[in-house]
Amino acid sequence: MSGRLAGRRILITGAASGIGRATAELFAAEGAALALIDRDAPPPLEAAATAVEPVLLGADVSDENSVQVAVEAAATALGGLDGIVNAAGVFPVAKLEDTTLELWNRTLAVNLTGPFLVIRAALRHLRAARSATIVNVSSGSAIVPYPDLGAYGASKGGLAVASKVWAAELGPTIRVNVVAPGMTRTRMVTDWHPDPDRLADRAKALYALQRIAEPAEIAAAILFLTGEESSVVTGATLVADGGRTFH
């Protein structure tokens, strides 16, 4: 099988929709063998060009036992793991006074504890690989916060910092990097801004590129950090937000 990820065995969380789904489609086209995880087992890829049929698994990334079972099933089915993409996430919008402890805890459990659990469960498999990669999907909100996204920003900011620590700990054979997207055309964002005209106006005001991203564009950034083109990059945060951080 040809492609930039030929021979690589990659586990992707949050693979049922959005950025995770777009990443799975792109990685399949680039020849990766895939294990796809979501709370509900993700549907088969529409255009799976990979030589190995993707392994579809249901797991709650915030539940330690669920993660352990799913990661072991993935590694067994693929014959090992060469990479992780942590794309699973929740996106609560709430002012401080409306943020319940339950909401706060659930957000951190999925967005921050989830990647920790997945990486820890996969670590012995990643260490057994010749070289391995981890890409954690954070957010532009971790760098330039939005109002009403306290729990979300805290979880994604924590993930960005933890990823740097893990990069320092796991080198030289495991690279750990972060992609920090801005608003991307996923269900999370369109539920937040259901009026497409208002969403377009907001993008024009906030972003140098005057538009939001498409999931496939973020997937391309994740591909770069997973592939050999980024072989000297670790502990980095690739901000893919259309210029909001400087605009």
N, C-alpha and C positions, 0 to 999 in steps of 0.2 A: 504494500500500500504506500503510495507516495503522499507527500504533504509535509508541512513544517513540523507536525507532531507525530509523524509515522513512528510506530514502536513505543510511543509514550502511553502510559496507563494513568488516566486522570479521573479523579472524583470531583463532581460538581454538586454543591448544595444549592437549594433554591432553584432547581432546574425545571420546574413546571411552567414557569412564566418569566416575563421580563428579561432582565439582564442575564440571569442564570440560563434561561431557555435559549437566548441568542448566543450565548457562549457555547452551549452544548452543540447547537447547530453548526457553528463555525469550527469548533474543535473536531467534530465528526468529519466535516469536509476536509480538514487538514490531516486526517488519518489517525487520530487518537482513538484508543480503546477507552470507552467511557463507562463510569458508574454514575448514575444520576439519582440524586436524593432530594426528596421534598416531603412535606408533612403527609401529603397524599402522593402515592407513587406517581411520578410524572408520566404523561402519555408518551408513546413512542415518537421518536424524532421523525418529522415529515420527510426529511431528506438525509437519511443517515448514510453518508458515503464512507463510513469507517469500515475496515475489514472485519471488525468484531461488533456484533450486535450490542448496543448499549444495555447495560444492566440497570433495571429500573427498581428503585427501592423507596419504600415509605419510611420516614423517620422524623421525629421531632428533634431538631438539633439542640434544644435546650434540655433534653432528657439524657442523662449520662448513659444509662443502659441501652436506650434506643440507638444512640450514636455508636456505641461499642459494637452492637450487633450488626448495624448497617455497614460500618467500616470494615469489619471482618468479612462480611459477605461480599463486599466489593473487592477486597484484596484477594479473596479466594477465587472469585469468578474471573478476575483479570490476571491472576498470577502474580500479584504485587501491585504497588502503587509508585508512580513517578511524580505525581503532582496532585495538588488540591486547589480548588477554587471555591472559596467561601462566599457565595452570593445570596444565601438565605437571609431574609431580614423582614422586620416589621417597621411600619412607618406611622406611629401615632402622632396626631396633631392635637395639642392641648396646651392651654396656658398653665402656668405654674399652679394657680389655685384650683385648676380642674384636673391636675395630674394626680391620680390616686396612687397609693403605694403599690397596688396591684399592677397598674399600668406601667409604672416606673420599673418594677421588678421584671415584668414580662419583657419589656423592651430590652433591658440589659441581658436578660437570659437568652434571648434569641440572637441579638446583634453582637454581643460581646462574649458571653459565656459559650454560645454555640460554636464559634470558630475555635475557641480554646479547646472545647471538648473534642471536636473533629480532628484538630491537629494532634492533640495528645494521643487520641486513639490510633491515629495513622502513623505515629512517629517511627515505630520500629520498621514499618514497611518502607517509609521514605528513606530511612537510614540505610536500608538494604539496597536501595537503588544506586546506580552509578553516580547520578546527580539528580536532584529533585527540586521542585519548585512549589511554593505556596503563594497564592495571590488572594488577598483579602479585600473584599469590596467594602470600602468605607463610604464617605460622602463629602461633597464640598461643604456640607454643614459642619464638618469637623474642623474646617479651616476658617470659614466666614459664616458664623451662625445665622440662622433664621429665627425670628420670634416664633413662639408657640411650638418649638421643636426642642425643648430642653432635654427630654429623655432620649430622643433620637440623636441629637447632637452629642450628648454625653457618651452614649454607647458607641457611636462611630468614631468620636475622638479617642476614646479609650482603645478601640481596636487599632487605630493608626499608631498610637504610642506602643501598645503591646507588640505590634508587628515589628517595630524597630528592635525591641528587646529580643524577640525570638530570632530575628536575623543575626544579631550578635551572638546568640547562644548556639545556633544551629549551623553556622558556617563551618567549614568551607563547602560541604557537600549538599547543603539544603539552602536555597535562596528564598527569602521571604520579602514580598513586596505588597504594596497597597495601590489600588486604583480608587480615586476619589471622584465619582461622577457628580456633575451638577444635575439639574432637573432633566430627567430622561423620560421618553414617552412610554411609560409603563402604567399599569393600572393604578399603582400607588399615586402617581402624580396626577393622572387624569381624574381620579376620585377626589383629589385635593382641589384641583382646578377643573371642574367639569365643563366650564364654558371655554371652548377652544379659542375664541377671540380674546378673552381676558388672559388666557394662558400665553397666547402669542404676544400680547401687549406687555405682559410681565417679563417675558424673555427678552424683548427688545430693550426694555429698561435696564435689565440686570446684566445681560451677557454681551460681550464684545462681538460675538458672532450673531447676536440678535435672534437666536432660536434655541430651542432645547435639543438635547441629543436624542438620537435613535438608539435603541438597545444594541443594534449591530455595531455601532461606533464604539460603544463601551467594550463590547466583546473583543473588538480589534485591539484595544489597549491591553486587555487581559491576555490576549494571545501573545502580544509582544513580550510581556513579562514572564510568560510561560515558556517561550521558545528560546532557541539558542542566540537569537539576535541580541538578547539582553543578558548574555552570559556573565557580564561583569557587574550587573546591577543587583544589589540587595539592600534591604533597609530603606528603600525609596518609596515615596508617595507620588504617584503619577496623577496629577490633577487633570481630569478630563471634564471641565465644566464650562467650556465655551468662553473662558476669559472672565468669569465672575470674580475670581480672586484678586484681579488687578483692575477691573473695569470700574 
